[in-house]
Amino acid sequence: MSLAELLPRIETALNQFADAMWSTPLVVLLVGGGLFFAIYSRLQPYRHLGHSVAVLRGRYDDPNAPGQVSHSQALSTALAGTMGLGNISGVAIAIALGGPGAIFWMWVTAVIGVATKFYTASLAVMFRGKDSLGETQGGPMYVIREALPKGFLPLAYLFCLAGMIGTLPVFQANQFIQLLRDAVAIPAGWTTAESHIGFDLIASSCVALLTVVVIIGKIQRIGRLTVRLVPAMVVLYLLFTAVVLFQYIDQIPAMLALIVSDAFTGQAAAGGALGTVIMIGVRRGAFSNEAGIGTESMAHGAAKTDEPIREGVVAMIGPVVDTLVVCTCTALIILLTGVWQDPSAGAGVTMTASAIDKVFPGGGIYLLLVMVALLSFSTIVTYWFYGAKCLGFLIGAQRQHYYTPCYIFLIVLGAVVSLDVVNGLLVGVYAIMAIPTMISSFILAPKVNAAAKDYFRRLKHGEFN
Protein backbone atom coordinates (compact mmCIF):
# COMPACT_ATOMS: atom_id res chain seq x y z
CA MET A 1 0.00 0.00 0.00
CA SER A 2 1.40 3.38 -1.02
CA LEU A 3 1.68 6.37 1.29
CA ALA A 4 -0.99 8.19 -0.73
CA GLU A 5 -3.40 5.32 -0.02
CA LEU A 6 -2.37 4.94 3.62
CA LEU A 7 -2.77 8.58 4.72
CA PRO A 8 -6.54 8.79 4.04
CA ARG A 9 -7.06 5.63 6.08
CA ILE A 10 -5.02 7.03 8.98
CA GLU A 11 -6.95 10.28 8.78
CA THR A 12 -10.28 8.44 8.86
CA ALA A 13 -9.20 6.28 11.80
CA LEU A 14 -7.96 9.25 13.84
CA ASN A 15 -11.10 11.27 13.13
CA GLN A 16 -13.21 8.31 14.25
CA PHE A 17 -11.07 8.15 17.39
CA ALA A 18 -11.72 11.86 18.06
CA ASP A 19 -15.47 11.46 17.47
CA ALA A 20 -15.55 8.48 19.83
CA MET A 21 -13.70 10.35 22.57
CA TRP A 22 -15.99 13.40 22.31
CA SER A 23 -19.15 11.29 22.15
CA THR A 24 -21.94 10.93 24.69
CA PRO A 25 -19.93 9.18 27.47
CA LEU A 26 -17.40 12.03 27.74
CA VAL A 27 -20.13 14.67 27.52
CA VAL A 28 -21.99 12.91 30.33
CA LEU A 29 -18.77 12.71 32.36
CA LEU A 30 -18.05 16.43 32.00
CA VAL A 31 -21.55 17.88 32.10
CA GLY A 32 -23.00 15.31 34.48
CA GLY A 33 -19.92 15.70 36.65
CA GLY A 34 -20.33 19.46 36.71
CA LEU A 35 -23.98 19.08 37.68
CA PHE A 36 -22.92 16.70 40.48
CA PHE A 37 -20.38 19.23 41.78
CA ALA A 38 -22.95 22.02 41.68
CA ILE A 39 -25.46 19.97 43.68
CA TYR A 40 -22.85 18.44 46.01
CA SER A 41 -21.56 21.90 46.90
CA ARG A 42 -25.12 23.12 47.47
CA LEU A 43 -24.32 25.93 45.02
CA GLN A 44 -21.98 27.46 47.59
CA PRO A 45 -19.30 28.52 45.05
CA TYR A 46 -21.87 30.43 43.01
CA ARG A 47 -22.68 32.57 46.01
CA HIS A 48 -19.09 33.83 46.18
CA LEU A 49 -18.47 35.13 42.66
CA GLY A 50 -18.11 38.59 44.18
CA HIS A 51 -15.27 37.27 46.32
CA SER A 52 -13.57 36.05 43.11
CA VAL A 53 -13.38 39.61 41.83
CA ALA A 54 -11.89 40.83 45.11
CA VAL A 55 -9.20 38.14 44.96
CA LEU A 56 -8.38 38.99 41.34
CA ARG A 57 -7.96 42.65 42.26
CA GLY A 58 -5.10 41.59 44.53
CA ARG A 59 -6.79 42.21 47.85
CA TYR A 60 -5.63 38.87 49.25
CA ASP A 61 -2.28 38.53 47.46
CA ASP A 62 0.60 37.29 49.60
CA PRO A 63 3.99 37.52 47.84
CA ASN A 64 5.46 35.16 50.44
CA ALA A 65 2.91 32.40 49.84
CA PRO A 66 4.02 29.22 47.98
CA GLY A 67 3.61 29.31 44.20
CA GLN A 68 5.01 31.17 41.21
CA VAL A 69 2.38 33.66 39.96
CA SER A 70 -0.39 35.87 41.35
CA HIS A 71 -4.08 34.90 41.30
CA SER A 72 -4.77 37.17 38.33
CA GLN A 73 -1.81 35.80 36.39
CA ALA A 74 -2.88 32.22 37.10
CA LEU A 75 -6.39 32.92 35.79
CA SER A 76 -5.07 34.79 32.76
CA THR A 77 -2.74 31.89 31.95
CA ALA A 78 -5.62 29.41 32.27
CA LEU A 79 -7.84 31.60 30.08
CA ALA A 80 -5.05 31.94 27.51
CA GLY A 81 -5.19 28.16 27.14
CA THR A 82 -8.98 27.93 26.87
CA MET A 83 -9.59 31.05 24.78
CA GLY A 84 -8.35 29.71 21.49
CA LEU A 85 -9.74 29.53 17.98
CA GLY A 86 -12.64 27.49 19.33
CA ASN A 87 -14.13 30.75 20.57
CA ILE A 88 -14.23 31.99 16.97
CA SER A 89 -14.54 28.94 14.72
CA GLY A 90 -16.08 26.55 17.25
CA VAL A 91 -19.10 28.77 17.86
CA ALA A 92 -19.67 29.14 14.12
CA ILE A 93 -19.54 25.36 13.70
CA ALA A 94 -22.00 24.90 16.57
CA ILE A 95 -24.47 27.30 14.93
CA ALA A 96 -23.98 25.77 11.47
CA LEU A 97 -24.68 22.25 12.74
CA GLY A 98 -27.00 22.84 15.68
CA GLY A 99 -28.66 26.15 14.91
CA PRO A 100 -29.03 29.07 17.34
CA GLY A 101 -30.29 26.73 20.05
CA ALA A 102 -26.83 25.19 20.39
CA ILE A 103 -25.66 28.45 21.99
CA PHE A 104 -28.11 27.97 24.85
CA TRP A 105 -26.60 24.58 25.66
CA MET A 106 -23.13 26.10 25.50
CA TRP A 107 -24.32 28.51 28.19
CA VAL A 108 -25.53 25.56 30.26
CA THR A 109 -22.11 23.90 30.15
CA ALA A 110 -20.51 27.17 31.24
CA VAL A 111 -22.84 27.59 34.21
CA ILE A 112 -22.21 24.10 35.54
CA GLY A 113 -18.56 24.30 34.49
CA VAL A 114 -18.17 26.97 37.17
CA ALA A 115 -18.60 24.25 39.82
CA THR A 116 -16.17 21.89 38.08
CA LYS A 117 -13.46 24.56 37.91
CA PHE A 118 -13.98 25.33 41.58
CA TYR A 119 -13.23 21.74 42.56
CA THR A 120 -10.37 21.03 40.14
CA ALA A 121 -8.53 24.28 40.87
CA SER A 122 -8.98 23.93 44.63
CA LEU A 123 -7.53 20.43 44.46
CA ALA A 124 -4.62 21.64 42.31
CA VAL A 125 -3.49 23.89 45.18
CA MET A 126 -4.59 21.63 48.02
CA PHE A 127 -2.47 18.72 46.79
CA ARG A 128 0.51 20.39 45.20
CA GLY A 129 3.68 18.32 45.05
CA LYS A 130 7.37 18.77 44.48
CA ASP A 131 8.93 17.99 41.13
CA SER A 132 12.34 16.32 40.84
CA LEU A 133 14.04 19.71 41.30
CA GLY A 134 12.11 20.41 44.50
CA GLU A 135 9.88 23.11 42.99
CA THR A 136 6.22 23.24 43.98
CA GLN A 137 3.88 22.17 41.16
CA GLY A 138 0.16 21.67 40.72
CA GLY A 139 -2.12 19.82 38.35
CA PRO A 140 -4.16 16.60 38.12
CA MET A 141 -1.03 14.41 37.99
CA TYR A 142 0.21 15.82 41.30
CA VAL A 143 -3.27 15.60 42.84
CA ILE A 144 -3.37 11.91 41.94
CA ARG A 145 0.17 11.25 43.19
CA GLU A 146 -0.17 13.18 46.46
CA ALA A 147 -3.76 12.41 47.48
CA LEU A 148 -4.71 9.01 46.09
CA PRO A 149 -3.34 5.47 46.69
CA LYS A 150 -0.45 4.34 44.49
CA GLY A 151 -2.81 2.17 42.49
CA PHE A 152 -4.17 5.34 40.89
CA LEU A 153 -0.73 6.51 39.68
CA PRO A 154 -1.25 5.16 36.13
CA LEU A 155 -3.99 7.77 35.78
CA ALA A 156 -1.39 10.47 36.41
CA TYR A 157 0.84 9.02 33.69
CA LEU A 158 -2.15 8.78 31.34
CA PHE A 159 -2.94 12.45 31.93
CA CYS A 160 0.64 13.50 31.20
CA LEU A 161 1.00 11.40 28.06
CA ALA A 162 -2.28 12.77 26.69
CA GLY A 163 -1.36 16.28 27.78
CA MET A 164 1.96 16.26 25.94
CA ILE A 165 0.21 15.41 22.67
CA GLY A 166 -3.07 17.29 23.14
CA THR A 167 -1.35 20.60 23.87
CA LEU A 168 0.97 20.60 20.86
CA PRO A 169 0.87 23.91 18.92
CA VAL A 170 0.20 22.46 15.46
CA PHE A 171 -3.45 23.52 15.11
CA GLN A 172 -3.05 27.04 16.49
CA ALA A 173 0.02 27.78 14.34
CA ASN A 174 -1.54 26.32 11.20
CA GLN A 175 -4.80 28.26 11.45
CA PHE A 176 -3.13 31.58 12.26
CA ILE A 177 -0.64 31.34 9.39
CA GLN A 178 -3.44 30.30 7.02
CA LEU A 179 -5.56 33.33 7.92
CA LEU A 180 -2.52 35.62 7.73
CA ARG A 181 -1.68 34.24 4.31
CA ASP A 182 -5.22 34.52 2.94
CA ALA A 183 -5.96 37.95 4.44
CA VAL A 184 -2.65 39.73 3.95
CA ALA A 185 0.08 37.89 2.04
CA ILE A 186 -1.86 36.77 -1.04
CA PRO A 187 -3.76 40.08 -1.56
CA ALA A 188 -0.46 41.97 -1.13
CA GLY A 189 1.23 39.78 -3.72
CA TRP A 190 3.81 38.39 -1.25
CA THR A 191 2.85 34.82 -2.13
CA THR A 192 0.27 32.85 -4.06
CA ALA A 193 -2.40 30.30 -3.19
CA GLU A 194 -0.51 27.67 -5.18
CA SER A 195 3.01 28.32 -3.87
CA HIS A 196 3.17 29.64 -0.33
CA ILE A 197 5.58 27.38 1.58
CA GLY A 198 8.27 30.05 1.66
CA PHE A 199 5.95 32.61 3.22
CA ASP A 200 4.59 30.04 5.67
CA LEU A 201 8.08 29.14 6.86
CA ILE A 202 9.09 32.77 7.38
CA ALA A 203 5.87 33.70 9.19
CA SER A 204 5.85 30.60 11.38
CA SER A 205 9.53 31.08 12.22
CA CYS A 206 8.70 34.58 13.49
CA VAL A 207 5.94 33.12 15.67
CA ALA A 208 8.36 30.48 16.93
CA LEU A 209 10.97 33.13 17.78
CA LEU A 210 8.44 35.20 19.73
CA THR A 211 7.38 32.05 21.55
CA VAL A 212 10.98 31.35 22.59
CA VAL A 213 11.32 34.89 23.94
CA VAL A 214 8.33 34.32 26.19
CA ILE A 215 8.85 30.73 27.33
CA ILE A 216 12.46 31.22 28.41
CA GLY A 217 10.94 33.20 31.26
CA LYS A 218 8.84 30.14 32.20
CA ILE A 219 5.50 30.51 33.99
CA GLN A 220 6.43 33.86 35.51
CA ARG A 221 6.88 35.53 32.11
CA ILE A 222 3.90 33.69 30.66
CA GLY A 223 1.82 35.02 33.54
CA ARG A 224 3.03 38.58 32.96
CA LEU A 225 2.21 38.28 29.25
CA THR A 226 -1.21 36.72 29.58
CA VAL A 227 -2.35 39.08 32.33
CA ARG A 228 -2.01 41.82 29.69
CA LEU A 229 -3.09 39.91 26.58
CA VAL A 230 -6.24 38.25 27.93
CA PRO A 231 -7.98 41.43 29.15
CA ALA A 232 -6.99 43.11 25.87
CA MET A 233 -8.57 40.26 23.88
CA VAL A 234 -11.79 40.38 25.87
CA VAL A 235 -12.08 44.18 25.62
CA LEU A 236 -11.36 44.09 21.88
CA TYR A 237 -14.04 41.49 21.28
CA LEU A 238 -16.53 43.33 23.45
CA LEU A 239 -15.95 46.42 21.29
CA PHE A 240 -16.62 44.36 18.16
CA THR A 241 -19.83 43.08 19.66
CA ALA A 242 -20.91 46.52 20.88
CA VAL A 243 -20.81 47.83 17.31
CA VAL A 244 -22.89 44.87 16.11
CA LEU A 245 -25.41 45.28 18.93
CA PHE A 246 -25.77 48.98 18.15
CA GLN A 247 -26.41 48.35 14.45
CA TYR A 248 -28.88 45.53 15.09
CA ILE A 249 -30.32 46.69 18.41
CA ASP A 250 -33.92 46.24 17.29
CA GLN A 251 -33.28 42.55 16.49
CA ILE A 252 -31.65 41.59 19.79
CA PRO A 253 -34.82 40.57 21.74
CA ALA A 254 -36.02 38.38 18.87
CA MET A 255 -32.60 36.77 18.45
CA LEU A 256 -32.30 35.94 22.17
CA ALA A 257 -35.81 34.49 22.06
CA LEU A 258 -34.78 32.39 19.04
CA ILE A 259 -31.76 31.01 20.90
CA VAL A 260 -33.94 29.90 23.82
CA SER A 261 -36.85 28.56 21.78
CA ASP A 262 -34.64 26.70 19.31
CA ALA A 263 -32.78 25.10 22.22
CA PHE A 264 -35.93 23.12 23.03
CA THR A 265 -37.28 22.53 19.51
CA GLY A 266 -34.24 21.98 17.31
CA GLN A 267 -36.02 23.38 14.28
CA ALA A 268 -32.90 25.12 12.93
CA ALA A 269 -30.55 22.18 13.49
CA ALA A 270 -29.30 19.92 10.73
CA GLY A 271 -32.04 17.31 10.46
CA GLY A 272 -34.25 19.18 12.90
CA ALA A 273 -33.37 16.89 15.82
CA LEU A 274 -33.47 18.31 19.35
CA GLY A 275 -30.89 15.77 20.48
CA THR A 276 -28.51 17.10 17.84
CA VAL A 277 -28.88 20.65 19.17
CA ILE A 278 -28.18 19.59 22.74
CA MET A 279 -25.22 17.34 21.90
CA ILE A 280 -23.53 19.88 19.62
CA GLY A 281 -24.00 22.74 22.09
CA VAL A 282 -22.82 20.73 25.07
CA ARG A 283 -19.83 19.28 23.22
CA ARG A 284 -18.71 22.67 21.90
CA GLY A 285 -19.23 24.29 25.29
CA ALA A 286 -17.23 21.62 27.10
CA PHE A 287 -14.46 21.85 24.51
CA SER A 288 -14.42 25.64 24.77
CA ASN A 289 -14.17 26.23 28.52
CA GLU A 290 -12.34 22.93 29.23
CA ALA A 291 -13.96 22.53 32.63
CA GLY A 292 -12.87 19.11 33.83
CA ILE A 293 -10.13 18.59 31.22
CA GLY A 294 -7.42 19.45 33.74
CA THR A 295 -5.06 21.67 31.76
CA GLU A 296 -6.19 24.83 33.54
CA SER A 297 -5.46 23.15 36.89
CA MET A 298 -1.75 23.26 36.08
CA ALA A 299 -1.99 27.04 35.73
CA HIS A 300 -4.08 27.52 38.86
CA GLY A 301 -1.76 25.19 40.77
CA ALA A 302 1.05 27.72 40.22
CA ALA A 303 -0.81 30.50 42.07
CA LYS A 304 0.85 32.16 45.06
CA THR A 305 -1.49 31.14 47.84
CA ASP A 306 -1.78 28.84 50.82
CA GLU A 307 -5.59 28.88 50.59
CA PRO A 308 -6.77 26.28 48.03
CA ILE A 309 -10.37 27.49 48.08
CA ARG A 310 -9.27 31.00 47.24
CA GLU A 311 -7.82 29.79 43.95
CA GLY A 312 -10.94 27.70 43.43
CA VAL A 313 -13.16 30.80 43.46
CA VAL A 314 -10.75 32.53 41.07
CA ALA A 315 -10.98 29.62 38.62
CA MET A 316 -14.78 29.95 38.57
CA ILE A 317 -14.41 33.11 36.49
CA GLY A 318 -12.95 31.05 33.62
CA PRO A 319 -16.15 29.60 32.08
CA VAL A 320 -17.92 32.93 32.60
CA VAL A 321 -15.35 34.87 30.57
CA ASP A 322 -14.58 32.15 28.03
CA THR A 323 -18.07 30.92 27.17
CA LEU A 324 -20.67 33.30 28.59
CA VAL A 325 -18.80 36.39 27.36
CA VAL A 326 -16.44 35.65 24.45
CA CYS A 327 -18.39 32.79 22.83
CA THR A 328 -21.62 34.75 23.22
CA CYS A 329 -19.95 37.69 21.46
CA THR A 330 -19.14 35.46 18.50
CA ALA A 331 -22.64 34.00 18.47
CA LEU A 332 -24.32 37.41 18.46
CA ILE A 333 -22.09 38.65 15.64
CA ILE A 334 -22.97 35.61 13.53
CA LEU A 335 -26.67 35.52 14.34
CA LEU A 336 -27.47 39.23 14.14
CA THR A 337 -25.70 39.70 10.82
CA GLY A 338 -27.62 36.74 9.40
CA VAL A 339 -24.58 35.02 7.86
CA TRP A 340 -25.54 31.76 9.57
CA GLN A 341 -28.39 31.46 7.03
CA ASP A 342 -26.15 32.28 4.04
CA PRO A 343 -24.68 29.14 2.43
CA SER A 344 -21.97 31.24 0.75
CA ALA A 345 -20.66 32.44 4.13
CA GLY A 346 -18.78 29.19 4.62
CA ALA A 347 -18.22 27.48 7.97
CA GLY A 348 -15.98 27.85 11.00
CA VAL A 349 -13.66 30.84 11.02
CA THR A 350 -14.80 31.73 7.48
CA MET A 351 -18.37 32.28 8.70
CA THR A 352 -17.15 34.45 11.56
CA ALA A 353 -14.98 36.44 9.13
CA SER A 354 -17.98 36.97 6.85
CA ALA A 355 -20.04 38.28 9.77
CA ILE A 356 -17.35 40.71 10.92
CA ASP A 357 -16.71 41.88 7.36
CA LYS A 358 -20.42 42.63 7.01
CA VAL A 359 -20.25 44.99 9.99
CA PHE A 360 -16.79 46.36 9.11
CA PRO A 361 -16.72 46.28 5.26
CA GLY A 362 -13.24 45.92 3.88
CA GLY A 363 -11.52 45.93 7.24
CA GLY A 364 -13.36 43.16 9.06
CA ILE A 365 -10.92 40.47 8.06
CA TYR A 366 -8.03 42.48 9.52
CA LEU A 367 -9.87 42.95 12.80
CA LEU A 368 -10.42 39.20 12.94
CA LEU A 369 -6.76 38.62 12.11
CA VAL A 370 -5.68 40.68 15.12
CA MET A 371 -8.00 38.69 17.37
CA VAL A 372 -6.82 35.36 15.97
CA ALA A 373 -3.18 36.44 16.38
CA LEU A 374 -3.73 37.26 20.06
CA LEU A 375 -5.70 34.08 20.69
CA SER A 376 -3.25 31.82 18.87
CA PHE A 377 -0.09 33.24 20.41
CA SER A 378 -1.40 33.26 23.98
CA THR A 379 -2.58 29.67 23.57
CA ILE A 380 0.74 28.56 22.05
CA VAL A 381 2.85 29.88 24.94
CA THR A 382 0.43 28.48 27.53
CA TYR A 383 0.33 25.06 25.87
CA TRP A 384 4.13 24.93 26.06
CA PHE A 385 3.89 25.31 29.84
CA TYR A 386 1.34 22.50 30.06
CA GLY A 387 3.29 20.11 27.85
CA ALA A 388 6.62 20.82 29.54
CA LYS A 389 5.13 20.17 32.98
CA CYS A 390 3.66 16.88 31.77
CA LEU A 391 7.04 15.75 30.43
CA GLY A 392 8.75 16.91 33.63
CA PHE A 393 6.42 14.73 35.68
CA LEU A 394 7.18 11.70 33.52
CA ILE A 395 10.97 11.90 33.16
CA GLY A 396 12.03 14.53 35.69
CA ALA A 397 11.91 18.32 35.70
CA GLN A 398 15.63 18.50 35.00
CA ARG A 399 14.92 16.95 31.59
CA GLN A 400 11.75 18.80 30.62
CA HIS A 401 13.80 21.27 28.57
CA TYR A 402 13.97 18.57 25.89
CA TYR A 403 10.33 19.38 25.18
CA THR A 404 11.10 22.95 24.07
CA PRO A 405 13.01 22.36 20.79
CA CYS A 406 10.44 19.78 19.69
CA TYR A 407 7.63 22.21 20.52
CA ILE A 408 9.25 25.11 18.64
CA PHE A 409 9.92 22.87 15.64
CA LEU A 410 6.25 21.87 15.53
CA ILE A 411 5.19 25.53 15.42
CA VAL A 412 7.10 25.86 12.16
CA LEU A 413 6.13 22.43 10.84
CA GLY A 414 2.49 22.88 11.77
CA ALA A 415 2.19 25.95 9.56
CA VAL A 416 3.35 24.18 6.39
CA VAL A 417 1.78 20.72 6.64
CA SER A 418 -1.79 19.56 6.32
CA LEU A 419 -3.69 19.11 9.57
CA ASP A 420 -5.98 16.46 8.16
CA VAL A 421 -3.98 13.51 9.50
CA VAL A 422 -2.97 14.79 12.95
CA ASN A 423 -6.01 16.88 13.94
CA GLY A 424 -8.05 13.86 14.96
CA LEU A 425 -5.22 12.65 17.18
CA LEU A 426 -4.84 16.03 18.90
CA VAL A 427 -8.57 16.40 19.57
CA GLY A 428 -8.94 12.80 20.71
CA VAL A 429 -6.09 12.70 23.21
CA TYR A 430 -7.16 16.09 24.56
CA ALA A 431 -10.39 14.45 25.67
CA ILE A 432 -8.50 11.62 27.40
CA MET A 433 -7.19 14.11 29.98
CA ALA A 434 -10.69 14.49 31.36
CA ILE A 435 -10.80 10.90 32.61
CA PRO A 436 -8.01 11.16 35.26
CA THR A 437 -9.08 14.71 36.15
CA MET A 438 -12.73 13.91 36.80
CA ILE A 439 -12.10 10.57 38.56
CA SER A 440 -9.69 12.16 41.04
CA SER A 441 -12.04 15.12 41.55
CA PHE A 442 -14.99 12.85 42.32
CA ILE A 443 -12.99 10.90 44.90
CA LEU A 444 -11.57 14.00 46.60
CA ALA A 445 -14.69 16.18 46.44
CA PRO A 446 -15.45 15.69 50.19
CA LYS A 447 -12.07 17.23 51.06
CA VAL A 448 -12.90 20.28 48.96
CA ASN A 449 -16.27 20.63 50.66
CA ALA A 450 -14.68 20.47 54.10
CA ALA A 451 -12.04 23.05 53.15
CA ALA A 452 -14.68 25.31 51.58
CA LYS A 453 -16.86 25.20 54.67
CA ASP A 454 -13.90 26.27 56.81
CA TYR A 455 -12.71 28.95 54.36
CA PHE A 456 -16.08 30.61 53.84
CA ARG A 457 -16.69 30.54 57.61
CA ARG A 458 -13.45 32.42 58.19
CA LEU A 459 -14.29 34.79 55.35
CA LYS A 460 -17.69 35.51 56.90
CA HIS A 461 -16.10 36.30 60.26
CA GLY A 462 -13.63 38.72 58.68
CA GLU A 463 -10.48 36.76 59.41
CA PHE A 464 -8.96 37.79 56.06
CA ASN A 465 -9.58 41.53 56.41
Sequence and secondary structure as in RCSB ss.txt:
>XXXX:A:sequence
MSLAELLPRIETALNQFADAMWSTPLVVLLVGGGLFFAIYSRLQPYRHLGHSVAVLRGRYDDPNAPGQVSHSQAL
STALAGTMGLGNISGVAIAIALGGPGAIFWMWVTAVIGVATKFYTASLAVMFRGKDSLGETQGGPMYVIREALPK
GFLPLAYLFCLAGMIGTLPVFQANQFIQLLRDAVAIPAGWTTAESHIGFDLIASSCVALLTVVVIIGKIQRIGRL
TVRLVPAMVVLYLLFTAVVLFQYIDQIPAMLALIVSDAFTGQAAAGGALGTVIMIGVRRGAFSNEAGIGTESMAH
GAAKTDEPIREGVVAMIGPVVDTLVVCTCTALIILLTGVWQDPSAGAGVTMTASAIDKVFPGGGIYLLLVMVALL
SFSTIVTYWFYGAKCLGFLIGAQRQHYYTPCYIFLIVLGAVVSLDVVNGLLVGVYAIMAIPTMISSFILAPKVNA
AAKDYFRRLKHGEFN
>XXXX:A:secstr
  HHHHHHHHHHHHHHHHHHHTSHHHHIIIIIHHHHHHHHTTTTGGGGHHHHHHHHTTTT  TTSSSSB HHHHH
HHHHHHHSSGGGTHHHHHHHHHH THHHHHHHHHHHHHHHHHHHHHHHHHHT EE TTS EE SHHHHHHHHS G
GGHHHHHHHHHHHHHHT SHHHHHHHHHHHIIIIITTTTSS SSS HHHHHHHHHHHHHHHHHHHTTHHHHHHHH
HHHHHHHHHHHHHHHHHHHHHHTGGGHHHHHHHHHHHHTT TTSGGG HHHHHHHHHHHHHHHH TTTSHHHHHH
TTBS S HHHHHHHHTHHHIIIIIIIIHHHHHHHHHHTGGG GGG STHHHHHHHHHHHSTTTHHHHHHHHHHHH
HHHHHHHHHHHHHHHHHHHH GGGGGGHHHHHHHHHHHHHHS STTTHHHHHHHHHHTHHHHHHHHHHHHHHHHH
HHHHHHHHHHTTTT 
